[in-house]
Amino acid sequence: MQFDQVVFYGRLGHQALTMFNLDSAQLRGARVLDCAGGPGSLSALLRADGVDITAVDPLYALSNKELKQRALADLDAAMETLAASQDIRPEFNLNSCRQEHLQALDAFLIDRNTNPDSYIAAKLPQLPFNDQIFDLVLCGHLLFSYSPQSTGGLMKEPGLDLAWHRKALFELQRISRGSIRLYPAHTIQRQASRHEYAHALLAELPADWKGDFYASAYDQGHDGCTDGLALHRASH
Ligand SMILES: C[S@@+](CC[C@H](N)C(=O)[O-])C[C@H]1O[C@@H](n2cnc3c(N)ncnc32)[C@H](O)[C@@H]1O
């Protein structure tokens, strides 16, 4: 599977919680960032459950009408690529997958309409937030996924390379006072394995951060590794 750019693609809130191995009840009262939120409904679900949630994405500079068009076009293109891909199990249900993305998009558009200030246009590796203002920073389907294909990622070379990943993680650490979860931390291949950049970033963690892989129950159609990365400040 190869993409020329990061796809504007979003999951349902409960799928995102499964990706990150989290339960919304444990997040009540916490200040959480979803980076990148895409056209996903994690913000809508967490807000309804009483979580203080902010989402960031460079495409949030666009209007809801433009975002809907972009999301539908990207969904069609991604589904075509997935249907032709050897990286997905043949029995994986792409029709259900498509319906879930459409449901997520609807919930996203409604929530953004009602809470426009909680959706901020910004881009890693530089985010417009003060140091350590979030208890938890979530990052789904951006790091590792959009690394170059030669490393098991989705992007045409050069993709988001290791130098970019170092800068992006440094920025996520700067704004988090507690924890960070990154999903997936595995390659996007039929037989998925832990991504080499995830090993590299873990080995280079600053002294005040600890981290490890965790197994996620989210199924995106591969075999093998389903790991994400959970990082936390040593003092937390
Ligand atoms: C595949 S979507 C993931 C959305 C959601 N987190 C999920 O897991 O379904 C990736 C998102 O990253 C956004 N993006 C692209 N480059 C980015 C960057 N440099 N910093 C932050 N977000 C970026 C895209 O606009 C897109 O919405």
The ligand as an SDF file (V2000), in Angstrom:
LIG
                    3D

 27 29  0  0  0  0  0  0  0  0999 V2000
   -5.0690    8.9680    9.0170 C   0  0  0  0  0  0  0  0  0  0  0  0
   -5.6440   10.4240    9.8120 S   0  0  0  0  0  0  0  0  0  0  0  0
   -5.8030    9.8470   11.4770 C   0  0  0  0  0  0  0  0  0  0  0  0
   -6.9930   10.4180   12.1890 C   0  0  0  0  0  0  0  0  0  0  0  0
   -7.3050    9.7690   13.5350 C   0  0  0  0  0  0  0  0  0  0  0  0
   -6.2940   10.0610   14.5250 N   0  0  0  0  0  0  0  0  0  0  0  0
   -7.4740    8.2700   13.4100 C   0  0  0  0  0  0  0  0  0  0  0  0
   -6.6860    7.5180   13.9870 O   0  0  0  0  0  0  0  0  0  0  0  0
   -8.3930    7.8460   12.7120 O   0  0  0  0  0  0  0  0  0  0  0  0
   -4.1440   11.3570    9.8640 C   0  0  0  0  0  0  0  0  0  0  0  0
   -4.4030   12.8370   10.0530 C   0  0  0  0  0  0  0  0  0  0  0  0
   -3.1520   13.5060   10.2330 O   0  0  0  0  0  0  0  0  0  0  0  0
   -3.2890   14.8210    9.7070 C   0  0  0  0  0  0  0  0  0  0  0  0
   -1.9180   15.3460    9.4940 N   0  0  0  0  0  0  0  0  0  0  0  0
   -1.1620   15.3240    8.3860 C   0  0  0  0  0  0  0  0  0  0  0  0
    0.0480   15.8660    8.6270 N   0  0  0  0  0  0  0  0  0  0  0  0
    0.0490   16.2510    9.9260 C   0  0  0  0  0  0  0  0  0  0  0  0
    1.0030   16.8930   10.7690 C   0  0  0  0  0  0  0  0  0  0  0  0
    2.2170   17.2310   10.3210 N   0  0  0  0  0  0  0  0  0  0  0  0
    0.6620   17.1510   12.0560 N   0  0  0  0  0  0  0  0  0  0  0  0
   -0.5620   16.8060   12.5190 C   0  0  0  0  0  0  0  0  0  0  0  0
   -1.4880   16.1880   11.7620 N   0  0  0  0  0  0  0  0  0  0  0  0
   -1.2010   15.9200   10.4920 C   0  0  0  0  0  0  0  0  0  0  0  0
   -4.1090   14.6180    8.4380 C   0  0  0  0  0  0  0  0  0  0  0  0
   -4.7350   15.8070    8.0190 O   0  0  0  0  0  0  0  0  0  0  0  0
   -5.0740   13.5130    8.8740 C   0  0  0  0  0  0  0  0  0  0  0  0
   -6.3020   14.0380    9.2980 O   0  0  0  0  0  0  0  0  0  0  0  0
  1  2  1  0
  2  3  1  0
  2 10  1  0
  3  4  1  0
  4  5  1  0
  5  6  1  0
  5  7  1  0
  7  8  2  0
  7  9  1  0
 10 11  1  0
 11 12  1  0
 11 26  1  0
 12 13  1  0
 13 14  1  0
 13 24  1  0
 14 15  1  0
 14 23  1  0
 15 16  2  0
 16 17  1  0
 17 18  1  0
 17 23  2  0
 18 19  1  0
 18 20  2  0
 20 21  1  0
 21 22  2  0
 22 23  1  0
 24 25  1  0
 24 26  1  0
 26 27  1  0
M  CHG  2   2   1   9  -1
M  END
$$$$
